[in-house]
Amino acid sequence: MFEFLIWIVLVVATVVPMTKLLPHFGINKNWAFACIISPVVLILLWIMALKLQEMERR
């Protein structure tokens, strides 16, 4: 039970900031709820980094 609570805290600590950040990168904020699955966090961070590089070039 304790592990489940830790997992919930980590998911909330990931999803809430992602819902704020994703729209700035042109990604629908609902994709933040996919962060419940750990590899999706890495994929979204990678996409955000690529878009940030693209923004810096302009």
Summary of the structure (lengths in Angstrom):
residues: 58
radius of gyration: 13.0
end to end distance: 49.0
largest distance: 49.0
contacts: 134
relative contact order: 0.13
helix: 90%
strand: 0%
